[in-house]
Amino acid sequence: QKEVEQNSGPLSVPEGAIASLNCTYSDRVSQSFFWYRQYSGKSPELIMSIYSNGDKEDGRFTAQLNKASQYVSLLIRDSQPSDSATYLCAVNVGGYNKLIFGAGTRLAVHP
Amino acid sequence: GAGVSQSPSNKVTEKGKDVELRCDPISGHTALYWYRQSLGQGLEFLIYFQGNSAPDKSGLPSDRFSAERTGGSVSTLTIQRTQQEDSAVYLCASSLARESYEQYFGPGTRLTVT
């Protein structure tokens, strides 16, 4: 089993809809969870971090964490074509600073 | 403020040559990481530096790979006797390790081994 799993996609949503991206992880002691956005040919850009169970909102983005289920998600409201990118889920491993990244979910927002 | 910088942005080298990739982290960030991303693939952890502690080298794929960090700031990743499978984008990230694990990435170096 991979340590961090994501659906590769592509996830296709119409402009204005809610995009829901999901991630599961295997290390029960993980404490820090991150979502990165990566445009084609660019480096990953941090968009959300979450450390506690529940929801964390930042603008159009909401991160959701459920440690009991070892599940973290990212919701993007009012999706825009500019949101089209690959979204990487990252989880810290064993209480250390090292992050393990999922393979990413490709999101396509069509007008 | 200035972000993480990397040089060169692109490097083309012949198989068997050595290459050096440079990373300059965000000022004040004590932790520095190297990752590799092959075409269409996820990020592969290579090595992690934290302050003056011994680096975590657990991700280095072979002994042809090495890295150092001088003065707790700039880092150099060296690949000796490059092979075609080394072709990838090499990404550097830095973080304020003791306060958060949030890592910020540089633009990467695209390495092509011919």
Interface residues (C-beta under 8 A of the other chain):
Chain A: S32 F34 Y36 K42 S43 P44 E45 L46 S49 L88 A90 N92 Y96 N97 K98 L99 I100 F101 G102 A103 G104
Chain B: A31 Y33 Y35 Q41 G42 L43 F45 Y48 Q50 D56 V89 L91 S95 A97 S100 Y101 E102 Q103 Y104 F105 G106 P107 G108
